[in-house]
Amino acid sequence: MSKSNGTKRLRAEDGRVDLTARPGWIPAQERLPAVGEQVLCAGGPGEVVALLGKTGDGSRLLEIRLGDVQAKPFFAAASNVLVAPAA
């Protein structure tokens, strides 16, 4: 019998942004956001901290910080991030 370490198993959909969460918003691979721009990722709303190289799916790698200023930034593929359409 194995011991449980109490960690929650992640499902694949937990790591994907909900494309219907912000009607009218588009994947960031269609319009690359600028540093400082607000985006929506699987972790919730955040701000782009840096634009980096490309990911395996060909989209740009984004460094994002969620609303909590003390939270460490993390990385997400632009294909899994929503951004407001160009005005």
C-alpha positions in Angstrom: 0.0 0.0 0.0 1.4 3.4 -1.0 1.1 6.5 1.1 -0.6 9.6 -0.3 1.5 12.7 -0.1 -1.7 14.8 -0.1 -1.0 16.5 -3.4 -3.9 17.1 -5.7 -3.7 15.4 -9.1 -3.9 17.9 -12.0 -6.1 17.2 -14.9 -5.1 18.3 -18.4 -7.9 20.8 -18.5 -6.7 22.5 -15.3 -3.7 23.7 -17.2 -5.6 25.1 -20.2 -7.1 28.6 -20.3 -10.9 28.7 -20.7 -11.4 30.2 -24.2 -14.9 31.3 -23.3 -13.9 33.1 -20.1 -13.5 36.5 -21.8 -15.8 36.9 -24.8 -14.1 38.6 -27.6 -10.6 38.0 -26.3 -8.2 36.1 -28.6 -5.3 33.7 -28.1 -2.1 35.6 -27.6 -0.5 33.8 -30.5 -2.8 35.8 -32.8 -1.8 39.1 -31.2 1.3 39.2 -29.1 0.7 41.2 -26.0 3.2 43.9 -24.9 5.1 43.8 -21.6 2.8 45.2 -18.9 -0.3 44.2 -20.8 -3.1 42.4 -18.9 -3.8 38.8 -20.1 -5.8 35.8 -18.9 -4.1 32.5 -18.4 -5.1 29.2 -16.7 -4.1 30.7 -13.4 -6.3 33.7 -13.8 -5.7 37.3 -14.8 -2.1 38.5 -14.9 0.4 40.9 -16.4 3.0 40.1 -19.0 6.5 40.5 -17.5 8.6 39.4 -20.5 8.4 38.0 -24.0 10.8 35.2 -24.6 11.6 32.6 -27.3 9.3 30.1 -28.9 7.6 27.1 -27.5 7.2 23.6 -29.0 3.9 24.7 -30.7 5.6 27.7 -32.3 4.0 30.3 -30.2 6.0 32.8 -28.0 6.8 32.0 -24.4 5.4 34.6 -22.1 6.5 35.4 -18.5 3.4 36.2 -16.5 2.8 37.5 -13.0 -0.6 37.0 -11.4 -2.4 39.8 -9.5 -0.5 39.0 -6.2 2.6 41.1 -6.5 4.5 38.8 -4.2 3.7 35.7 -6.4 6.6 34.5 -8.5 6.2 34.9 -12.2 5.7 31.8 -14.3 5.9 30.9 -18.0 3.1 30.1 -20.4 2.8 29.5 -24.1 1.0 32.4 -26.0 -1.3 29.7 -27.4 -2.6 29.1 -23.9 -3.1 32.8 -22.9 -5.9 35.2 -23.9 -5.5 38.8 -24.7 -7.9 41.6 -25.5 -8.3 42.2 -29.3 -6.5 45.3 -30.8 -8.5 48.4 -30.3 
